Amino acid sequence: MVGTGSHGDAVLAVLRDEDQRRTGRGVLGREEGLGVDAVGGELLPEGGTIAEFPSRQTVEDVIAHHFTGRIEQVPNSYSAIKINGQRAYDLAREGKDVDLKARPVTISEFSVSAVRYGYASTTCAGSPLADAIEIAPEESWHAETDGQNEPNMQPVMELDVTVTCSAGTYIRALGRDLGSELGLGGHLTMLRRIRVGRFSVNMPNVMTAHTEAKTFTNREGIEVTRNRAVLDDAEHAVDHALDLVASAAASMDMLPVTEQEATDLRFGRRIAHDIHTTMAAYVPETNDLVAIVERAKRGETKPVAVFN
């Protein structure tokens, strides 16, 4: 989502605290080094090949017991969290120790939709599995590790998952921690956000995009290549935009107000409405978004962000 102008930013600010739904693909059986702007990256050196992989049922049981509900999560080192004024990913790139504290997050859904066992490339992260198989949910898998598989290939377990979580949850950290709990190591190879609050990828004004490789010189003077998202129809992006009232209505409950109440809110005054959640006040007759409001006390509502 992209908000334009200070008013658009104010509406988006409300969404930062909304829950999110994401789909992803995780690999168990190997850890991975990740950059802040990538799901997939430089593979860490092998720490030994794992031959025994748990059943889907075992993985789902571990998820249910350790990774649903309210949990404590340590964010990834390559995150945008600030430590003494510096981004964690900048410190990590400089080779410095990054000590991030665990923080509470809520996982309301962590479901597994598919499981595959096979062999992954040790040189190309995210490439399709070779000799992939699907087996009964209660069955575990013993991989061939005596040299029968191709060079630079390692046995892994691949999961397709859906996660619904509170704002501030790091899905990559879930993959890392699930792999650690199972004693396998784990990382993500794909991650897609499909809903934030009431906004979803199924809305008619959603634009599609594709990836293009871009080569640039980083801060250390090293030439690197990264994928970037490019809109498929950038010239007509404005045609997909929602006005302020429509954007607010897709984000939160709406509170219709009179012209006089709109004036009061814009001057920072309270109005006589009894609400129980954050809402967007608007004048229906003029389709005018007035303010983001919240409960002040019983019978009174106050503005927290005003649109002039």
KEVEXGU-545383 format. One record per residue (C-alpha): x, y, z; residue number from 0. Coordinates in steps of 0.25 Angstrom, whole numbers. Last residue first. Layout:
REM residues N
<u = X v = Y w = Z num = NUM> .
...
END
This chain:
REM residues 308
<u = -33 v = 80 w = 27 num = 307> .
<u = -31 v = 66 w = 32 num = 306> .
<u = -30 v = 64 w = 47 num = 305> .
<u = -23 v = 53 w = 54 num = 304> .
<u = -26 v = 49 w = 69 num = 303> .
<u = -39 v = 55 w = 70 num = 302> .
<u = -48 v = 53 w = 82 num = 301> .
<u = -61 v = 46 w = 85 num = 300> .
<u = -70 v = 47 w = 97 num = 299> .
<u = -82 v = 39 w = 102 num = 298> .
<u = -73 v = 31 w = 112 num = 297> .
<u = -59 v = 36 w = 111 num = 296> .
<u = -50 v = 41 w = 101 num = 295> .
<u = -53 v = 30 w = 91 num = 294> .
<u = -45 v = 31 w = 78 num = 293> .
<u = -45 v = 39 w = 65 num = 292> .
<u = -38 v = 40 w = 52 num = 291> .
<u = -43 v = 53 w = 46 num = 290> .
<u = -51 v = 60 w = 35 num = 289> .
<u = -52 v = 52 w = 23 num = 288> .
<u = -62 v = 59 w = 13 num = 287> .
<u = -72 v = 51 w = 5 num = 286> .
<u = -80 v = 64 w = 4 num = 285> .
<u = -93 v = 59 w = 9 num = 284> .
<u = -87 v = 48 w = 17 num = 283> .
<u = -78 v = 57 w = 26 num = 282> .
<u = -67 v = 48 w = 31 num = 281> .
<u = -61 v = 43 w = 44 num = 280> .
<u = -52 v = 31 w = 43 num = 279> .
<u = -52 v = 21 w = 55 num = 278> .
<u = -43 v = 16 w = 66 num = 277> .
<u = -51 v = 7 w = 76 num = 276> .
<u = -62 v = 9 w = 86 num = 275> .
<u = -71 v = 20 w = 82 num = 274> .
<u = -81 v = 29 w = 89 num = 273> .
<u = -83 v = 42 w = 81 num = 272> .
<u = -84 v = 56 w = 87 num = 271> .
<u = -73 v = 63 w = 80 num = 270> .
<u = -59 v = 67 w = 86 num = 269> .
<u = -52 v = 80 w = 81 num = 268> .
<u = -38 v = 79 w = 74 num = 267> .
<u = -42 v = 91 w = 64 num = 266> .
<u = -44 v = 81 w = 53 num = 265> .
<u = -53 v = 73 w = 62 num = 264> .
<u = -62 v = 84 w = 65 num = 263> .
<u = -63 v = 88 w = 50 num = 262> .
<u = -67 v = 74 w = 47 num = 261> .
<u = -77 v = 74 w = 58 num = 260> .
<u = -83 v = 86 w = 52 num = 259> .
<u = -84 v = 80 w = 38 num = 258> .
<u = -90 v = 68 w = 43 num = 257> .
<u = -84 v = 54 w = 46 num = 256> .
<u = -84 v = 40 w = 41 num = 255> .
<u = -74 v = 31 w = 48 num = 254> .
<u = -67 v = 20 w = 40 num = 253> .
<u = -61 v = 7 w = 44 num = 252> .
<u = -47 v = 5 w = 40 num = 251> .
<u = -38 v = 2 w = 28 num = 250> .
<u = -46 v = 0 w = 16 num = 249> .
<u = -55 v = 12 w = 20 num = 248> .
<u = -43 v = 20 w = 22 num = 247> .
<u = -38 v = 18 w = 8 num = 246> .
<u = -52 v = 20 w = 2 num = 245> .
<u = -52 v = 34 w = 10 num = 244> .
<u = -38 v = 38 w = 6 num = 243> .
<u = -40 v = 35 w = -9 num = 242> .
<u = -35 v = 21 w = -14 num = 241> .
<u = -24 v = 20 w = -24 num = 240> .
<u = -25 v = 10 w = -36 num = 239> .
<u = -27 v = 21 w = -47 num = 238> .
<u = -14 v = 28 w = -41 num = 237> .
<u = -6 v = 16 w = -44 num = 236> .
<u = -9 v = 18 w = -59 num = 235> .
<u = 5 v = 20 w = -64 num = 234> .
<u = 11 v = 10 w = -54 num = 233> .
<u = 4 v = -2 w = -61 num = 232> .
<u = 12 v = -14 w = -58 num = 231> .
<u = 18 v = -8 w = -45 num = 230> .
<u = 33 v = -11 w = -43 num = 229> .
<u = 37 v = -19 w = -31 num = 228> .
<u = 53 v = -20 w = -29 num = 227> .
<u = 62 v = -32 w = -30 num = 226> .
<u = 76 v = -30 w = -25 num = 225> .
<u = 90 v = -30 w = -31 num = 224> .
<u = 102 v = -26 w = -24 num = 223> .
<u = 115 v = -18 w = -28 num = 222> .
<u = 123 v = -16 w = -15 num = 221> .
<u = 127 v = -2 w = -11 num = 220> .
<u = 125 v = -4 w = 3 num = 219> .
<u = 112 v = 4 w = 3 num = 218> .
<u = 106 v = -4 w = -8 num = 217> .
<u = 109 v = -2 w = -23 num = 216> .
<u = 97 v = -5 w = -32 num = 215> .
<u = 91 v = -16 w = -41 num = 214> .
<u = 76 v = -17 w = -42 num = 213> .
<u = 69 v = -30 w = -46 num = 212> .
<u = 54 v = -28 w = -49 num = 211> .
<u = 42 v = -33 w = -42 num = 210> .
<u = 27 v = -32 w = -46 num = 209> .
<u = 16 v = -24 w = -41 num = 208> .
<u = 0 v = -25 w = -40 num = 207> .
<u = -9 v = -14 w = -36 num = 206> .
<u = -20 v = -15 w = -26 num = 205> .
<u = -32 v = -7 w = -29 num = 204> .
<u = -42 v = -18 w = -29 num = 203> .
<u = -38 v = -23 w = -15 num = 202> .
<u = -34 v = -38 w = -15 num = 201> .
<u = -20 v = -34 w = -10 num = 200> .
<u = -26 v = -30 w = 3 num = 199> .
<u = -28 v = -17 w = 11 num = 198> .
<u = -37 v = -20 w = 24 num = 197> .
<u = -26 v = -20 w = 34 num = 196> .
<u = -14 v = -23 w = 25 num = 195> .
<u = -16 v = -35 w = 16 num = 194> .
<u = -9 v = -44 w = 6 num = 193> .
<u = 6 v = -41 w = 10 num = 192> .
<u = 15 v = -51 w = 2 num = 191> .
<u = 27 v = -58 w = 6 num = 190> .
<u = 36 v = -68 w = -1 num = 189> .
<u = 49 v = -75 w = 2 num = 188> .
<u = 48 v = -75 w = 17 num = 187> .
<u = 58 v = -81 w = 26 num = 186> .
<u = 60 v = -93 w = 36 num = 185> .
<u = 70 v = -101 w = 44 num = 184> .
<u = 67 v = -115 w = 47 num = 183> .
<u = 67 v = -117 w = 62 num = 182> .
<u = 51 v = -116 w = 62 num = 181> .
<u = 51 v = -104 w = 71 num = 180> .
<u = 62 v = -98 w = 63 num = 179> .
<u = 55 v = -100 w = 50 num = 178> .
<u = 42 v = -94 w = 56 num = 177> .
<u = 51 v = -82 w = 61 num = 176> .
<u = 57 v = -78 w = 48 num = 175> .
<u = 43 v = -80 w = 40 num = 174> .
<u = 36 v = -71 w = 51 num = 173> .
<u = 48 v = -61 w = 50 num = 172> .
<u = 45 v = -60 w = 35 num = 171> .
<u = 31 v = -57 w = 39 num = 170> .
<u = 35 v = -45 w = 48 num = 169> .
<u = 23 v = -40 w = 55 num = 168> .
<u = 22 v = -25 w = 57 num = 167> .
<u = 7 v = -24 w = 55 num = 166> .
<u = -1 v = -36 w = 60 num = 165> .
<u = -2 v = -49 w = 53 num = 164> .
<u = -9 v = -58 w = 42 num = 163> .
<u = 1 v = -68 w = 36 num = 162> .
<u = -1 v = -77 w = 24 num = 161> .
<u = 9 v = -88 w = 21 num = 160> .
<u = 15 v = -96 w = 10 num = 159> .
<u = 26 v = -105 w = 15 num = 158> .
<u = 38 v = -111 w = 9 num = 157> .
<u = 46 v = -122 w = 16 num = 156> .
<u = 61 v = -123 w = 12 num = 155> .
<u = 71 v = -132 w = 7 num = 154> .
<u = 84 v = -125 w = 1 num = 153> .
<u = 88 v = -123 w = -13 num = 152> .
<u = 102 v = -118 w = -17 num = 151> .
<u = 105 v = -131 w = -24 num = 150> .
<u = 93 v = -139 w = -29 num = 149> .
<u = 87 v = -150 w = -19 num = 148> .
<u = 93 v = -164 w = -18 num = 147> .
<u = 104 v = -159 w = -9 num = 146> .
<u = 101 v = -166 w = 3 num = 145> .
<u = 91 v = -156 w = 8 num = 144> .
<u = 78 v = -163 w = 4 num = 143> .
<u = 67 v = -156 w = 12 num = 142> .
<u = 58 v = -163 w = 22 num = 141> .
<u = 44 v = -157 w = 23 num = 140> .
<u = 34 v = -157 w = 34 num = 139> .
<u = 20 v = -162 w = 32 num = 138> .
<u = 8 v = -157 w = 40 num = 137> .
<u = 4 v = -147 w = 29 num = 136> .
<u = 4 v = -157 w = 18 num = 135> .
<u = 15 v = -154 w = 7 num = 134> .
<u = 18 v = -143 w = -3 num = 133> .
<u = 31 v = -145 w = -12 num = 132> .
<u = 41 v = -135 w = -18 num = 131> .
<u = 52 v = -141 w = -26 num = 130> .
<u = 58 v = -128 w = -28 num = 129> .
<u = 53 v = -116 w = -20 num = 128> .
<u = 51 v = -103 w = -27 num = 127> .
<u = 61 v = -92 w = -26 num = 126> .
<u = 59 v = -83 w = -14 num = 125> .
<u = 74 v = -81 w = -10 num = 124> .
<u = 84 v = -85 w = -21 num = 123> .
<u = 97 v = -91 w = -17 num = 122> .
<u = 93 v = -102 w = -7 num = 121> .
<u = 82 v = -106 w = -17 num = 120> .
<u = 70 v = -113 w = -10 num = 119> .
<u = 67 v = -128 w = -9 num = 118> .
<u = 53 v = -134 w = -6 num = 117> .
<u = 42 v = -134 w = 4 num = 116> .
<u = 29 v = -127 w = 1 num = 115> .
<u = 18 v = -122 w = 11 num = 114> .
<u = 6 v = -114 w = 8 num = 113> .
<u = -5 v = -105 w = 14 num = 112> .
<u = 2 v = -103 w = 28 num = 111> .
<u = -5 v = -93 w = 37 num = 110> .
<u = 0 v = -83 w = 47 num = 109> .
<u = -13 v = -74 w = 51 num = 108> .
<u = -15 v = -65 w = 62 num = 107> .
<u = 0 v = -62 w = 65 num = 106> .
<u = 1 v = -51 w = 75 num = 105> .
<u = 14 v = -44 w = 77 num = 104> .
<u = 22 v = -41 w = 90 num = 103> .
<u = 36 v = -35 w = 89 num = 102> .
<u = 50 v = -42 w = 91 num = 101> .
<u = 61 v = -33 w = 92 num = 100> .
<u = 71 v = -30 w = 80 num = 99> .
<u = 86 v = -32 w = 82 num = 98> .
<u = 93 v = -29 w = 69 num = 97> .
<u = 108 v = -32 w = 69 num = 96> .
<u = 116 v = -24 w = 59 num = 95> .
<u = 119 v = -30 w = 45 num = 94> .
<u = 117 v = -16 w = 38 num = 93> .
<u = 105 v = -23 w = 31 num = 92> .
<u = 99 v = -26 w = 44 num = 91> .
<u = 101 v = -12 w = 49 num = 90> .
<u = 94 v = -7 w = 37 num = 89> .
<u = 83 v = -17 w = 38 num = 88> .
<u = 80 v = -13 w = 53 num = 87> .
<u = 78 v = 1 w = 49 num = 86> .
<u = 85 v = 11 w = 57 num = 85> .
<u = 80 v = 21 w = 67 num = 84> .
<u = 84 v = 14 w = 80 num = 83> .
<u = 79 v = 1 w = 74 num = 82> .
<u = 68 v = 3 w = 63 num = 81> .
<u = 59 v = -8 w = 58 num = 80> .
<u = 60 v = -9 w = 42 num = 79> .
<u = 63 v = -24 w = 43 num = 78> .
<u = 75 v = -32 w = 39 num = 77> .
<u = 77 v = -37 w = 52 num = 76> .
<u = 64 v = -44 w = 51 num = 75> .
<u = 54 v = -41 w = 62 num = 74> .
<u = 54 v = -49 w = 76 num = 73> .
<u = 39 v = -54 w = 78 num = 72> .
<u = 32 v = -56 w = 91 num = 71> .
<u = 18 v = -63 w = 89 num = 70> .
<u = 3 v = -59 w = 90 num = 69> .
<u = -5 v = -70 w = 82 num = 68> .
<u = 2 v = -80 w = 73 num = 67> .
<u = 17 v = -83 w = 71 num = 66> .
<u = 21 v = -93 w = 82 num = 65> .
<u = 10 v = -103 w = 85 num = 64> .
<u = 2 v = -102 w = 71 num = 63> .
<u = 14 v = -100 w = 63 num = 62> .
<u = 21 v = -113 w = 70 num = 61> .
<u = 8 v = -121 w = 67 num = 60> .
<u = 8 v = -116 w = 52 num = 59> .
<u = 22 v = -121 w = 51 num = 58> .
<u = 20 v = -134 w = 57 num = 57> .
<u = 7 v = -136 w = 48 num = 56> .
<u = 15 v = -133 w = 35 num = 55> .
<u = 25 v = -144 w = 39 num = 54> .
<u = 39 v = -141 w = 44 num = 53> .
<u = 52 v = -142 w = 35 num = 52> .
<u = 63 v = -151 w = 37 num = 51> .
<u = 75 v = -150 w = 28 num = 50> .
<u = 81 v = -136 w = 32 num = 49> .
<u = 94 v = -132 w = 25 num = 48> .
<u = 105 v = -125 w = 33 num = 47> .
<u = 107 v = -111 w = 37 num = 46> .
<u = 107 v = -106 w = 23 num = 45> .
<u = 112 v = -92 w = 21 num = 44> .
<u = 102 v = -81 w = 21 num = 43> .
<u = 94 v = -79 w = 8 num = 42> .
<u = 94 v = -65 w = 3 num = 41> .
<u = 80 v = -59 w = 0 num = 40> .
<u = 66 v = -63 w = 1 num = 39> .
<u = 55 v = -54 w = 6 num = 38> .
<u = 62 v = -41 w = 3 num = 37> .
<u = 62 v = -26 w = 7 num = 36> .
<u = 68 v = -28 w = 20 num = 35> .
<u = 78 v = -38 w = 16 num = 34> .
<u = 77 v = -53 w = 20 num = 33> .
<u = 87 v = -63 w = 23 num = 32> .
<u = 81 v = -77 w = 22 num = 31> .
<u = 79 v = -89 w = 31 num = 30> .
<u = 77 v = -103 w = 26 num = 29> .
<u = 68 v = -115 w = 28 num = 28> .
<u = 54 v = -108 w = 29 num = 27> .
<u = 50 v = -99 w = 17 num = 26> .
<u = 39 v = -89 w = 18 num = 25> .
<u = 29 v = -84 w = 7 num = 24> .
<u = 20 v = -73 w = 11 num = 23> .
<u = 6 v = -67 w = 12 num = 22> .
<u = 3 v = -55 w = 20 num = 21> .
<u = -9 v = -49 w = 28 num = 20> .
<u = -7 v = -36 w = 36 num = 19> .
<u = -13 v = -30 w = 48 num = 18> .
<u = -15 v = -15 w = 49 num = 17> .
<u = -5 v = -6 w = 57 num = 16> .
<u = 2 v = 0 w = 45 num = 15> .
<u = -12 v = 1 w = 38 num = 14> .
<u = -15 v = 14 w = 46 num = 13> .
<u = -2 v = 20 w = 41 num = 12> .
<u = -7 v = 18 w = 27 num = 11> .
<u = -19 v = 27 w = 29 num = 10> .
<u = -9 v = 38 w = 34 num = 9> .
<u = 0 v = 36 w = 23 num = 8> .
<u = -11 v = 38 w = 13 num = 7> .
<u = -14 v = 51 w = 19 num = 6> .
<u = 1 v = 55 w = 19 num = 5> .
<u = 2 v = 53 w = 4 num = 4> .
<u = 1 v = 40 w = -3 num = 3> .
<u = -1 v = 27 w = 3 num = 2> .
<u = 5 v = 14 w = -3 num = 1> .
<u = 0 v = 0 w = 0 num = 0> .
END
